[in-house]
């Protein structure tokens, strides 16, 4: 497996932290975290906090992500923020998170439009995919991953797919949806399936280039184990990213794993 892909650690702060709380957490992370060229640390605060955080952030240590955006570039869409508006502010946008699929009923086509809009605006999409507990019990995991990936990437060329990040997040493993711990062997199987899908649909080059992350109750104790799964390019972290001890422990783990892979 290609070990030259930098490890990517993304903090999804969800609908937590107002501007001053986010600024304080960033300040504490900044003090604790060193500049690591071999890993990439990305913070995804709420939409409201992106702009003030962008003024405070040390770009040698952190990048920013949005948690969502709307796929039209401009227009009469009350309450929405477009990818175009975010393009100078963020490197990444999380798309298709299970909370958006479940609570906001985002459809496959809407997610595909968002992925295309992100790419069109020079923002890297972090596409979240993963099966629910029910789908898992019905033996539908591979079908769900196949459907989610095929539709979400359907507007992209192979060269564009190379830039995409895919986060495998089984819904049952996300802390707020149950938080059952996924087994490394199972995660590795799904990673292989995801890359296989990309190779089948696009090119082998794209399947090697695409970064695949794991997400689901990752904390500082578990991160090292997940990051060592073959083919794992990083982690998407929810609740543990709100705790600076835990989140900086996850970054330390990513750094250790990345360095040991280089030796
Ligand atoms: C998530 O919501 O993307 C996530 C992985 O959450 P948690 O780490 O809290 O399970």
Boltz pocket constraint, residues with backbone or C-beta under 6 A from the ligand:
constraints:
  - pocket:
      binder: B
      contacts: [[A, 12], [A, 169], [A, 173], [A, 174], [A, 175], [A, 176], [A, 215], [A, 216], [A, 217], [A, 218], [A, 236], [A, 237], [A, 238], [A, 239], [A, 240]]
      max_distance: 6.0
